[in-house]
Amino acid sequence: MSDKSQIPWIVFADRAEVRAAPVQDSDSVRTVSHGGMVFGTQLEIHPSTNEEWLKLDPEWYGGGGMYVSRSTVHRVHPSNQVEGDLPIGSEKVDRWWGLPLDYEPSDLVYIPVKYALRGREDYQLRREVAEALAVMLDAAREDGIDIRVTSAYRSGPRQRTIYLRNISRNGPGQRASAPPGHSEHQLGTTVDLTDPEGRHSFSQAFDKTPQGKWLEKNANRFGFRRSYYPDNVEETGYISEPWHWRYHGKPEDSEKE
């Protein structure tokens, strides 16, 4: 049995149905309650619904051919199972590996309202990230480019609410919203950015705006990198998001990686 097969997937939904086939209308073999664990490594995508299914390990479940919808479970990367705050830039977060749902950085601070879309006061980031963001957005303004934050830190429970709402609206095959524990926003190092009017919030056209072009050219100097491009969808599991920028550390630290 591989090491990966010993790392559990944890049920974050109210329950997960173990099914005989990777389709919603197949027979339910058993139910695993919220917080329960299932084991498996192979993921299959239903060709018509785009829903992702976890094929359960027969060594744990006494035979093959049993599946759980990926839309009900999450998995924590071993390197993210640490006490205290995770080191910035080294966190492993994508569609397949994530964070404990209760992970929350201890050094979250509110960003100044002048950087927030429509003056919102509740956006938080880790202190180092908030300071680096302020330097970057001030530099953009010196170049005549006004960039605003439209999303920042989100807790695991908050992401669970957002994800399940999107599943309810768009089906379990949706890829726009990350499963809880698998969002970079929970790190407290990631922001969604937009223009000052919010016309291009969460828009694929954002990279064509003055704000998007400035970020592509300059953000790395301040420690920020765009996470999701068209050419890394297979690697990250998420669609292209030109508005989504994650802080990986001071540029001189990044050069040492």
N, C-alpha and C positions, 0 to 999 in steps of 0.2 A: 504494500500500500504506500503511495507517495506521501511526502510530507504535506503537500497541498490538500490532499484528501482528508487530512486530520484537522484542518482548520474549518470550523463550522460556519455555515451561513445562519444568521439569526433572523427569526421572523419579526419584522417591525410592524406588519399589518395586524389587524385584530386576530387574524388566523391565516393559515396557509393550508390549502388542500393538496394532499399528495395524490396525484392522478396517475392513471394507468397509461396515459399517452399525453404528449405535449399539445393538448388542445383543451379549451375550457369546458367543453361538453362531454369529456371522457369521464369514466367512472372515478369517483373519489374513493381512494383506498383507506385513507385516514385523514385526520385533521391535526395540525400542529398549532398550538395556541401561541399568542403573542409572547415573545421572549424565548420561545423554544428554538431548538437547533436542528438543522438538517445538514447532511454531508454529501458533497459531490464536487466535481471539477469541470465536467463537460457541460457547455451551454449550447443549446440549439435554438434557432430562430424559426418560428412558424412562417412559411413562405407567403401566406396571404394576409395574416394579421400583423406581422412583424413583431409579435410577442416573443420574448426571450424566455426560455425554459431551462431550468437546472436539472440535469439528469442525475439522479441520486446514486450514490456509490452502492453497488450490490453487497459489498462487505458489511455495510452498515444496515442495509434494509432487506437482506435475505432474498436477493434476486434482482434481475434487471427490469427495465421497462417502467420505472416509476419516476415521476417528474413533479417539480414545484415551480410555479410561475416566478420568474425573477422579480416581478413587480411586488412581491410580498416579503423578500428577504434581502439582507445586506451582509457584507463580510468585512471584517477588520484586518488590515494588513498587520503582520506581526511587529513591524517597526513602529507602528502607531499605538501599540499597547505599552505606553510608558506612563510613569507618574509625572505630573506637572506639565509644563508647556512643551510642545514639540519644537525642535530647532527649526527656525525659519528656512525654507528652501529645500529641506530634505524630506518633507512629508510626502507620502505616497497616497495620492487620491485620484482615482479615475472611476470608470463605470464598474470595474471588477474588484477593486480594492479600496477600502475606505477607513473611516474613523469610528471609534465608539460613539454612539448617539449622544452620550452625555459629555463628550469632550467639549470644553469651553476654555479658551485661553484666559489666564489670570490677569493679563495686562491690557485688556480692552479699554479703549478711550473713545469718547465721542469726537467726530471730526467737526471742524468749524462749519457753521451753517453756510458760510459764503462759498463753500465748495460743493454744497448739496443742491440737487435739483429742487427748485421751488422752496428753498430754505428749510428743508426738513432737518429736524434736530436729533433724530434717533439713529443715525448711522454710526456704527462703531467699527474700529479696526484695532489691531494690536498697536501698541504705542509706537514702535519703530516704523511700522508701516504707515501709520497716520502722519508721522513726521516726514517720511520720504514722499508720501503723496502730496503733502502741502508744498514741498520744495518743487516737485514736478509740475503741479498745476500753476504755481506762481511763475515758473519759467515759461510755461505755455502762454500765460497771460502777458508776459513781457514780449512775447512774439505775436501778440494780437489774437491769440486763440483761447477762447473761454470754454473750458471743459468742466462738466459737472458729474457728480456721483449720483447714480440712481439706484444702487444697491450695494451693500457692504456685507458685514458679518451676518450670518444667519445660523441660529442654533439647530441642532439635530432635530428636536421636536418641531420647530418651525418648518424645516425642510420636509419633514414627514407630511405635514398638513398640506404644503404646496404640491408635493409629489402626488399624494392620493387625490387631491382635487383635479390635477391634470389627468390622472388616470381615469377618473370618473368622466371627465369631459371628452377626452380624446382616445381613450382605450389604453390597455396595457402595453401596446406596441409603440407608444409615443417615446421620442428621444429628446425632446426639448427640455424636460425637467429631470434633474438628477435624483436618484433614489436617496433617501436620508442616509447620512453617513458618507455619501459618495459625492458631495458637493464641495468644491474648493472654498465656497463662501464660509463654511463652518470653521475653516482655518483662521479666519480673521485677518487674512493677508490678501484678500481678493476683492476687487471692486468691479462693478459694471458702470461704464462711463457713457456720457451722451453730450449732446449740444445743450446750450443754456435754456433753450425752449423745450427740450425733450422731444423734438420732432423725430429724432432717429433713435429713440430708446429701444433697445433690443431689436434693432433693425439690421438686416444683412447689408444694407446700404451704408451703414455707419463708416465703413472703411473708405468710402468715397468722399466723406465730409472733410472739411479742414481739420476737425478734431481727430478723426480717425487717421488721416494722413500724418498729422503731427506726431501722434502716438507711435505709429509704425516707424517713424524716423528717429524719435528721441527717447521713447519710454525706457529702453534698455539702459540708457545712461543713468537712470535713477533707480534701477533695480527691478523694474516691472517688465513682464513679458506677457504677450498674448498667449493664452492657453490653447485655443481651439481654432485650427485652420482647416481648410478643405482637405489638405493632404495628410492630416494626422487623425482623421475620424476613426480609422481602424485601431489606432494606437490608444486613443483616449476613450472611445465609445460615445463621444458626443459630437453633435453637429458643429459646424463652423460658427463661431461667435466673435465677431470683430470688436464687440463692446466689452469683452470679459478679459480683465488684466490682473495677473497675480504677481505679487512681490516675492522675489527669490533671494533677497539680500542685497547689501551694498555692492555696487559694481566690482569693487576690488575683491570682495569675497567670492563673487560669482566667477571671476577669472581664475580662482584657485581650485575650482571644482574639477 
